[in-house]
Amino acid sequence: MRVLVIGDGAREHALCWKLIESPLVDELYCAPGSDGVAVVAECVPISVSALQTFLSYCDENDIEFVVVDALPAIESGLVDMLNRNGYPAFGPDMGGIKLEISNVFAREFCRRQNIPTPQFACFADVDEALRYLDKVGAPVVVRSDRAVDGPDAAACHTKEEAEAAIRARLSGSDGGQIIVEELLSGEEIGYSVITDGNIALPLTSTTPRWDGAETPSRRGCLSPAPAVTPEIEREIVARIFSPAIEGMKAERRMCKGLLSARIMLTAEGPKVLDYKVRLSDPEFQTIVLRMDGDLMPALISSYDEMLVRFDPFRWRDESAAAVIVTTDGTLDSERVAAAVDAAEIADGDIVVFQSYQDRDLGVTAGGKDLEDMRKRLTAAAETVERVLRAQ
């Protein structure tokens, strides 16, 4: 099978790294990809917004399956276009992406589907929002409607902070909306599933907070989340994912592909902070490191709406963690390659996933001993940074 992945993040590097293992994948391409992706797949210099060019490329190169992860491509309707023209594509269409890019839609959707979420109200007028704030008081979260790679949200612990956040987000004249919602307490985790629009095929949990190698200049991720027991996992799937998939189908916005959520584990149970319908950095990097087996059949089954026949994923009996080393995107590619090689050679279990222009370097590792993994990740991240800084 000739497979094309569309995207340029470290998550697409991780995806290609996993897909190339599949006996179903004969040739793997990625557009535009990255220097890291080029090690495992052929990079194709096509902009993620060049829809017609992608269609022509698929025609000319006999592409048999496409994985669309880049937001500009999804929002422009590439998944819809590919499917209309006979090219199976894994990813959300223009109806499904609404669950990610509009916080207002997602909150109101959760209310309609009885999915647990923070208490909230939506506003397009400053005075109305301030009157609501007078009623509920602080602390609150003030959130913009638009959500792309992390929602524009402010946790406000005083009324003055909340008023400033409301005014800042409603000061424009574009007719936008904001959300004022309760500030939840608990442990934040992430969870992901693959869906065919009918059912959820569970993946696993992640957490952004752990005693790891992250620093103020680095962000990290651990999978699985220690706080997520099998019972909590079943509750998350039953109360947060299954109703979302069924509700989107009922509202004629069928959601297919990967569906993930940031979730707060509160005293009342898990509650949704937001959904995402694409891969996530660095969460997906830790997920593929733990996945034992072939990912490609699940992607095909998602498109074919046949996940009901798919067996649950198998997972390695160890944790996986990632630390992101961020750059300004102007580094010499040879210097980056040397930094990656230095980290991976020093520790054979380290894998570094690279984004386009090497803006993010996802240093990942697996292991059963979290303290040992923390030390190894710290050493690997420091090695990468040392080589990058070398004169």
FIKOLKOL-142583 format. One record per residue: residue in three letters; y, z, x of N, C-alpha, C, O in turn. Coordinates in steps of 0.02 Angstrom, whole numbers, plus 50000, padded with zeros to 5 digits. Each point is the difference from the previous one (the first is absolute). Example, Ala and Ser with C-alpha at 12.3 -4.5 7.8 and 13.67 -1.06 7.14 Angstrom:
<rs>
ALA497165039050660500595000049955500605000050045499995003350052/SER500544993149930500595000350042500555003749961500555000850025/
</rs>
This chain:
<rs>
MET499405000050042500605000049958500625000050044500045003750049/ARG500454992149933500634999650036500515004249962500174998449943/VAL500085006950090500415005049967500705000150031500074999850061/LEU500445000549896500695000450023500305006749976499975001549940/VAL500315002450106500355006149984500754998650007500214997050049/ILE500195005349903500724998750001500365006650008499985004349957/GLY500374996550100500365006150015500095000750075499704996450039/ASP500725008449981500165000650072500035007350023500265001350054/GLY499475003349907500035007050019499405002350040499514996250008/ALA500525009950017499425003050034499425000649951499424999850020/ARG500735000949916499475000549949499624993449996499395000149990/GLU500954994250017499644993650001499584999350062499464997049999/HIS500785005750058499595000250060499365003949987499464997850018/ALA500615008149950499425004149984499534996349952499395000350008/LEU500904996249943499594996349953499604994550036499404999249989/CYS500944996950053499664994650037499475002950047499464997150007/TRP500705008550024499535003450045499355001749963499464999650028/LYS500615002349909499415001749959499664993849973499394999650001/LEU500994995549975499704994149969499614995850050499514996849981/ILE500705003150081499664995750048499295002450013499594996250027/GLU500265010049954499325002650006499534997149948499395000150009/SER500894997249936499594997949943499604993750016500294995250026/PRO499075004749959499624993850009500214994649951499814994250008/LEU500575007649940500254995049952500594996150027500154994649976/VAL500205008250075500604996950026499834995750061499835002650053/ASP500224990949938499864995450056500634998850042499965000050062/GLU500614999149905500634999050035500535004149966500055000149938/LEU500375003350102500515004549973500684997950026500094999150060/TYR500395000249894500684998150016500485005349972499835003449952/CYS500754997350080500505004749975500694997050009500174997550054/ALA500235002849893500684997250003500515005249979499945002949946/PRO500574998550096500054997450068499615004050052499914997750056/GLY499845008349925499615004050047500425003450052500605001049991/SER499085000850064500345003550055499604998850064499464997049998/ASP500805005550058499634999350063499335003649996499504997650029/GLY500485007949936499365003649993499514996149957499414999650016/VAL500844997549929499574996149956499704994150037499434998049988/ALA500964999150059499784994050036499365001250040499664995250019/VAL500185011149994499385001650037499394998949956499464998450025/VAL500615002649909499424999649955500044994249950499504998449968/ALA501084998550025500074994549952500504994950027500385001550046/GLU499634992649925500484994950019500645001049961500004999949938/CYS500565001150097500645001149967500314993349981499974995250039/VAL500325004649902500294993849973500745001249990500195004549963/PRO500254991650069500735001249996500314997649934500384995249999/ILE499465008449947500294998449935500355006149974499725005550000/SER500904993849978500375005549971499665002549937499724996149962/VAL500305010550027499665002949942500324997849934499715001049947/SER500884996150055500334997749939499934992549989500294997349952/ALA499344999350091499934992749995499404998249956499474998250026/LEU500615002549909499444999349954499684993150002499394999550006/GLN501014995349990499724993349997499654998350065499504996350001/THR500765006450055499684998850065499315003150002499534997150028/PHE500405008949942499355003249997499514995849960499424999250019/LEU500814998249926499564995949958499774993850039499424998149997/SER501054998850038499814994150040499525001850056499534996450014/TYR500595009450017499565002250054499295001149974499514998050032/CYS500435005249910499345001149971499664993449984499394999350011/ASP500994995949963499724993449985499744996650064499454997350000/GLU500955002950052499854996350061499465003350043499694996750041/ASN500205009849950499545003750044499405002949963499645004250027/ASP500254993649912499415002049961499925007649996499455002750008/ILE501115000749979499985007349993499625001849936500124997149947/GLU499425007750059499585001749943500195006749968499805001349943/PHE500575002850092500205006549972500645002250035500074999250061/VAL500395003749900500655002150027500115007449982499895002049943/VAL500345001950105500205006949988500755000350008500264999050055/VAL500105002449890500734999950001500255007349999499895003649952/ASP500454998450103500245006950004500765000350009500295005349987/ALA500024989350035500735000150013500395000249935499884995849956/LEU500585009050037500375000949938500404993849980499984998149942/PRO500404998750104500384994049980499554994649969500204996649952/ALA499205002650076499544995049973499765002049930499964995749956/ILE499885010750035499765002349935500554999349947499884997549945/GLU500725004850073500564999849952500194992849982500264998849946/SER499634996750100500174993049988499474996449959500104994249979/GLY499345009150008499484997149958499464996250038499684995649971/LEU500205006150093499504996350038499305001149973499614995249995/VAL500225010949986499335001349973499894995849937499484997049992/ASP501025003049965499964996049939499914992650016499584996649970/MET500815000950078499974992950018499324998250030499714994849982/LEU500035009450063499364998650030499444999849948499594995450000/ASN500415009549956499475000349949500044994049953499494997349979/ARG501135000650003500074994149956499734993750033499774995449967/ASN500275004450100499794994150036499305000550028499804996050043/GLY499825008849934499295000450017499845003650064499434999550025/TYR501055004350003499875003950060499945007449983500505003149982/PRO498904999750022499925007149984500445004350046500004999250061/ALA500375005549909500465004250039499915007349981499985001749941/PHE499975002550109499975007349990500715002650005500344999050050/GLY499885004549898500675002850000500284999849930499734996749956/PRO500835006850033500305000349933500404993749984500294996950044/ASP499725001449892500434994649979500695002849983500145005950014/MET500294990149957500695002249987500035005449946500495003749995/GLY498994996749964499975005449952499805006650032500285005249986/GLY499224994550057499755006050032500485003250048500015006150007/ILE500414989950029500455002750050500535004549969500305004150035/LYS499824995349900500515004049966499865007550007500475004050002/LEU498894997850003499825007050005500265003150065500115006050004/GLU499984989950048500245002550064500764999550007500325004750023/ILE499964989649957500704998850019500515003149953500595000250016/SER499195002349926500475003349954499775007049984499515001149965/ASN500855003850062499845007049986500095001649926499625003949972/VAL500904993149996500115001349929499414997449959499755003649957/PHE500034990350058499424997449964499395004550011499655001649952/ALA500235000450111499405004050015500025006749964499495002249973/ARG501105001150026500055006549967499894999349924499635003849970/GLU500704991350000499924999049928499304997749982499745001749947/PHE499954994450097499314997949991499545006150000499565000649958/CYS500535003950090499595006150004500085004149936499525002949974/ARG501094997450000500115003749938499624996849942499685003549960/ARG500354989850036499644996649947499255001050004499655000549950/GLN500094999750112499285000450010499745007150010499415001150014/ASN501045003849979499815007050007499725001550070499525003950007/ILE500774993150043499815001250070500455005650027500614999649993/PRO499115005650037500405005650023500514998150053499824997050051/THR500815004649937500554998250044500555005249991499985003749951/PRO500514996750094500545004949991500384998949935500064994349976/GLN500215011049995500464999349944500614996250024500275001450054/PHE499974993849906500534995750024500434997449943499825000749941/ALA500754996450077500424996349954500344994450039500155000850060/CYS499974993549908500304994250032500724999049976500155001249942/PHE500284996550104500714999349983500294993950033499814998150056/ALA500664998849909500414994650028500735002150002500424996350025/ASP499735009749948500695002449995500075006750037499595004549991/VAL500924996050051500105006150040500105006149956499685005250011/ASP500754994349939500155005949959499385002549963499895006049994/GLU499714989449981499395002149965499525003550048499695005049983/ALA500264992350078499565003150050500255007050018499605004650009/LEU501054996249998500295006550017499905005149944499885005850013/ARG500174991949925499885004549944499275002349999499865005849984/TYR499694989750032499295001950004499895005050056499615004749993/LEU500734994250064499955004650056500255007049980499695005050019/ASP500854995349943500245006549976499475003549958499955006250002/LYS499664989949962499495002949956499405002650040499755005449986/VAL500024990650063499375001950034500135004050063499575003950022/GLY501024995250010500155003550061499614997350060499624995249994/ALA500485008050063499664998150062499445005150014500025005649974/PRO499484992450066499964993850039499734994249959499645001049951/VAL500564992950069499754993949969499924994750054500235000850057/VAL499454993849924499964994150042500404994549965499914998849940/VAL500544997950096500384994449974499724993750033500014999350062/ARG499764996249897499624994350025500304993549974500144999449940/SER499954995650103500224993449978499434996449966499425001750008/ASP500764993249953499494996249965499594995950048499384999949996/ARG500944996750049499674995550047499615003950052500275004650030/ALA499104993649980499585003450049499644994950043499574996449975/VAL500605003250088499684995450046499875003850065500465002350033/ASP498884998249985499805003650060500325006950005500295001850050/GLY499655002049897500275006749997500595000349954500504996650011/PRO499455007449936500535000149950500645003150027499995004550043/ASP500574993149932500655002750018500095006449960500325000049947/ALA499415005650078500005006349963500325005450042499935000250061/ALA500425004349905500335005650032499765006549968500085000949939/ALA499635003550100499825006649975500625004550005500245001550054/CYS500015000649889500635003749996499865007249979499755001349946/HIS500425003350098499855007149987500585003749968499935005749977/THR500654991250021500585002949967500304995049952499894994050005/LYS500505008649947500324995649951500494995350034500074994349980/GLU500275008150071500494995950035499664994150035500254994449999/GLU499165006950031499634994550032499784994949948500034994050012/ALA499755008449931499774995549947500574995849973499914994049988/GLU500675009150001500584996249975500194994550048500134994449979/ALA499885007250086500174995050050499494994350001500194994250006/ALA499175007449987499484994950000500054995549939499914993950005/ILE500245009149938500084996149938500594995250007499934994049985/ARG500645008550037500594995750007499884994450050500214994349989/ALA499465007350067499884995050051499564994349974500114994250017/ARG499405007549941499534995049977500244996249938499734994749984/LEU500775007849982500264996649942500724997750011500364998549951/SER499865001250111500694998150014500114992549999500574997749996/GLY498894998450008500074992850001500104997249930499995003749950/SER500114989850046500124996749935499444995249983500104995249963/ASP499295006150064499454995449989499575001849940499494996849987/GLY500725008349975499635001749940499345003350013499565000049957/GLY500355003050103499375003150018499895006649964500465002749968/GLN498945000050039499835006449971499765004850054499804997950054/ILE500225008549929499725005150043499545004549959500014999849938/ILE499615004250097499575005049969500205006850027500095000850060/VAL499985004049895500085007050019499375003649977499855000149940/GLU499795002750107499355002949983499905006750035500355001850047/GLU499165001949928499875006650029499734999250071499654995250016/LEU500525009650026499755000250069499345003849999499995006149989/LEU499464990350023499345003149997499865003950064500254998350054/SER499355006849940499765003850058499254999250004499654999549950/GLY500105000550111499294999150012499894996150063500454999550042/GLU498964997749965499834996050059500004992649982499674998049952/GLU500694998050088500034992849987499414996650034499865001250059/ILE499814994549903499454996150028500064992849976500404998649955/GLY499214997050074499964993249976499294998449980499535003050027/TYR500394992449927499334997949981500024992649983500504997549973/SER498964998950042499994992849989499354997949966499475003050010/VAL500594991849950499414996849970500094992550004500554997550012/ILE498904998949978500024992849989499854999049926499555003249973/THR500814992349995499904998949929499954992549985500314995950034/ASP499315002649914499954993149976500374999149934499924995149965/GLY500505009950019500374999949938499645003549943500285000849946/ASN499095001250067499605003249949499785007050020500035004749960/ILE499744996050102499765006550024500295001450069500274995650033/ALA499655010649989500215002050067499405001150045499535003549981/LEU500484993450077499505001250052500335004750051500414997750040/PRO499405008749961500355004850043499944998350074499474997950023/LEU501075003150013499994999850073499985007250024499475003249997/THR501094999550027499995006850026500715002750001500484996649982/SER499585009750039500655003450001500305000150069499664999150050/THR501005002049951500375000850063500525005549990500155001949944/THR500115000550111500555004849996500494998650056499794998750057/PRO500865001649929500504998950052500155006350040500334999750052/ARG499425005949925500165006450032499365003250027499565001949962/TRP500414998750104499435003450030500225002450069500524998050025/ASP499085006250003500165002850066499814994850053499535000950038/GLY500844993649961499824994450042500504998650055500375004450022/ALA499644989350000500404998150057500684997249981500344997250042/GLU499855003549894500644997349980500575004350024499935006150009/THR500644990950000500615003450022500564997449956499884995649958/PRO500745007150049500554997349960500104992550008500264996749955/SER499535000550102500084992950011499374996049982500014993850004/ARG499465009549977499384996749981499765002749934500095005949985/ARG499614989849974499695002349939499254999250007499754995650036/GLY499885008749929499284999950008499644999849933500315000349947/CYS499034999350057499584999749940499305002150018499764998450055/LEU499915005249900499325002350010499584998149939500245000549943/SER499144997350068499544998549945499315002650018499774999050056/PRO499895004449898500225001649932500475006150000500045003650050/ALA500314997449895500445005849993499565006249990499615000249953/PRO500455004950090499575005949994500045003449932499515003149979/ALA501064996449987500085003449936499654996549942499935002949946/VAL499844991050065499714996149945499245001149999499634997150041/THR500145007049913499295001249991499714994549956500374996249969/PRO498965003350028499704995049955500235000849928500094995149964/GLU500015011250013500245001249932500704997349990500154996949949/ILE500305004550099500684997449996500004992450002500394996849965/GLU499185000450077499964992750005499814996949933500304995149978/ARG499215007849989499804997449934500575000749949500104995549959/GLU500265010050045500565001049954500554994950013500304997449953/ILE499835001150110500514995150018499824993149971500424996649970/VAL498965001450040499794993549975500044999849923500234995149971/ALA499535010249997499965000149927500685000649967500114997149947/ARG500375006650083500635001449967500584995750025500504999249965/ILE499434998150095500574996450030499874992550008500444995949989/PHE498955002350030499864992950012499704996449940500244994749981/SER499245008149989499694996649943500504998849943500014994449973/PRO500395010650007500494998649947500524994850020500244996249958/ALA499955003750107500494995050022499714993049996500344995449977/ILE499045003750044499694993449998499904997749928500154994349983/GLU499615010349975499904998249929500664998749965500064995549959/GLY500455008650058500654999249968500354993550020500304996749958/MET499655001550106500304993750021499664994149966500334995249980/LYS499015005150012499654994749966500224999649927500104994549973/ALA499975011349995500205000149930500704997349990500154997149948/GLU500285003850103500694997649995500084993050029500564997750010/ARG498884999050001499994993150026500344999350067500344995150014/ARG499555009950028500234999950070499405001750045500045004650041/MET499434991949951499375001750033500105001050074500284995750035/CYS499505010049989500105001950070499354999050039499515003449987/LYS500504991850060499414998650040500185000650073500574998750020/GLY498945003450020500125000750072499945007350021499585003749974/LEU500844998250072500005006950023500535004049963500574997649992/LEU499255008349984500475004449965499965006850033499475003150005/SER501114999350017500035006650032500555004149967500424997449965/ALA499565009150047500505004549971500145005750048499565002650034/ARG501084999349967500185006450030499945005249945500274999149945/ILE499395006350070499835004949949500185007050026499895001550059/MET500375002749896500125007050017499455004149966499914999749940/LEU499755004350101499495004549973500365006549980500145004350042/THR500014996349894500375005749974499535005149970499404998949995/ALA500885006749985499605005249968499724997649933499495002649977/GLU500844992549992499774997349936499534994150009499764997249951/GLY500115000950112499574994250013500384994550036500615000850012/PRO499064993850006500344994550035500494996349956499874998749941/LYS500724999750088500514996249964500254994350044500065000750061/VAL500084993649907500204994050036500735000550023500445001749960/LEU499694996950103500684999150025500204992749995500554998549977/ASP499024997050045500124992849991499374996150015499545002550032/TYR500444991349943499454995450012500204994650050500604998650009/LYS498904998650023500104994250043499424995249989499435002249995/VAL500714991450002499484995049985499864995650060499754994449993/ARG500435008150066499854996550063499715005050049499955005949985/LEU499874991750073499775004350054500585004350024500584998149992/SER499265007650038500525004550025499895001650073499435000850022/ASP501124999750015499995002550069500215007449999500465001849964/PRO499225002550075499394998850040499355001749963499475000350031/GLU500585000849903499415002349962499424995250006499435002050012/PHE500714991549979499444995250001499664999750067499404998650005/GLN500985002650048499704999950067499475005450008499494998850032/THR500635007149939499505005350005499424998649953499435001850015/ILE500704995049928499474998549952499494995250030499405001349996/VAL500834993250035499534995150027499615002950059499444997950013/LEU500865006850022499655003050057499405004149977499505000650035/ARG500545002249904499455004049973499514995949959499455002449987/MET500744991749992499584996049955499384997550036500044996950053/ASP499385004549918499364998150029499704994449957499735001349947/GLY500334992650077499734994549961500524994549992500545000250028/ASP499274994849932500394993849992500525000849945499835002049944/LEU500804996550071500545000449951500054993649960500215000249942/MET499614994150086500134993549968499684999449931500334997349955/PRO499065004950033499724999349932500405003549947500034997749943/ALA500295008050074500425003549951500624995949982500214999949943/LEU500084996750107500584995949986499824994249954500384998349955/ILE499054998650058499774994549958499855002549929500184996849951/SER499495008950045499825002949935500625001949960500004999749938/SER500545002350096500635001549966500274993849967500215000249942/TYR499794994350093500254993849971499554997749943500244997949947/ASP499105002650062499534997749950499925004749941499644998549952/GLU500705007250050499945005249948499275002249992499745000549944/MET499945000750113499305002050000499895006550039499445001050026/LEU501065003249980499915006250037499505004749967499745004550033/VAL500114994449903499525004349965499314999550033499605004549994/ARG500274990150041499364999050035500025002250073499514999550035/PHE501075003049987500095001650071499815007350013500235004449964/ASP499364996850086499815006850018500605003650032500424996850030/PRO499615009949964500555003750033500004998950075499484998750031/PHE501115001849999500064999250072499645005750036499955005649974/ARG499804993050085499725005150044500545001750052500374995750023/TRP499655010749996500525002350046499685003550060499515003749992/ARG500774995250066499765003450060500125007549994500505002249971/ASP499045001650056500035007349994500485002950052499815004150041/GLU500814993649956500525002550045500684998449970500054995949955/SER500455007450071500684998649978500304994450042499724998150052/ALA500844999249925500384995150039500735001649993500225002249946/ALA500164996850107500715001549998500394994550035499734996450042/ALA500905003049940500444995150030500675003150015500245004349963/VAL500064993550090500685001950017500384993550013499774995750038/ILE500825003549931500394994050008500535000950054500425004549996/VAL499554991350054500524999750051500484994349979499794994249996/THR500835007449991500494995249975500444997450056500215003850043/THR499914989649957500444996950049500574996549965500045000049938/ASP500404996950101500574996349970499844992749988500434996249977/GLY498965001750038499814993149988500224995050051499934994049990/THR500355008450066500254995350051499605000450065500214997250051/LEU499235006349948499625001050062499644993750022499804995949959/ASP500135003450105499634994450029499275000549980499705005350006/SER500014989249969499325000249975499495001950054499505003249985/GLU500634994850077499555001850054500015007550013499495002950016/ARG501105000149979500065007250009499625003749944499665004950013/VAL500414992749926499645003149944499244999350011499635004849990/ALA500154989350029499284998950013499755004850053499445002649995/ALA500964998550057499805004650053499955007149974499555003850019/ALA500914998149937499995006849971499395000949956499675005250002/VAL500174989749958499415000449956499375000450042499565004249986/ASP500394991650065499415000150043499925006750035499455002650005/ALA501105000250018499975006450036499725005549955499595004050022/ALA500634996149915499765005249954499274998949981499615004749999/GLU500204989049988499324998749977499505000550057499425001949988/ILE500774996450073499555000550056499895007350020499455002050017/ALA501095002149979499945007050018499545003849953499675004850020/ASP500304993149917499575003149950499694994549958500354996849960/GLY499015001950050499674994449967499985000349925499864995049967/ASP500275010950004500005000749927500694999049969500075000249939/ILE500434998850102500684998849975500084992649982499784995750037/VAL500525003049905500184993249980500745000049982500235004349963/VAL500144990950063500724999449987500114993849957499854994450020/PHE500415006749920500154994549954500744998350005500435004449998/GLN499724989150009500684997750014500304996249942499664996149967/SER500985005150019500364996449949500384994150031500014999250061/TYR500294996849896500404994350023500575002550045500345004949983/GLN499764991850074500505001950050499885007150026500445002950031/ASP498974999749957499795006550026500495005649982500125004550040/ARG500164995149900500455005449978499625006549988500265005550010/ASP499124993949967499575005849990499354998950037499674994849994/LEU500145010350045499364999950035499595005949973500165005850012/GLY499314992649951499605005249968499445002250045499484996650005/VAL500615009050028499505002750046499505004049958500185005049970/THR499194992850028499515003149956499395002450038499844997550054/ALA499825007449917499395002750029499595003349946500265001949948/GLY499094998750065499565003549954499665005750036499985000250062/GLY499765004649900499655005650030499865005549950500325000349947/LYS499205004150070499835005649956500415006250015500105004249957/ASP500144996350105500395005850021500744998249996500254996050040/LEU500115006949911500704998249990500445001950060500464996450017/GLU499405009250014500405002150058499904995250058500484998150034/ASP498904999949977499874995150054500334993449984500284996750044/MET499695001249893500324993749980500755000350009500324995250021/ARG499975010649963500725000950009500194999150073500504996650015/LYS499125006450030500154999550071499934992850024500424997650039/ARG499074998949938499894993150021500564995549974500244995650037/LEU499965005449901500544995949972500665001450036500394995450014/THR499745010950000500615001750037500014996550067500504997150020/ALA498935003350016499974996850066500084992449995500344997050040/ALA499345000049909500054992749993500704997849982500264995150027/ALA500065008549925500684998349981500485000850059500444995950010/GLU499475009450029500435001050058499884994750053500474997950034/THR498914999849972499854994550047500374993749979500314996650041/VAL499655001849894500354994149974500755000550014500314995350025/GLU499995010449960500725000950009500194999850074500524997250017/ARG499065005550026500155000150072500004992950028500454998250039/VAL499064997749943499974993150025500574995949971500284995750035/LEU499905005549902500554996349970500665001650035500434995650005/ARG499655010650018500635002050032500034998350074500545000250030/ALA498894998149999499974998950072500474994350020500064995049966/GLN500275005950091500464994950026499644995050043500304995350026/
</rs>
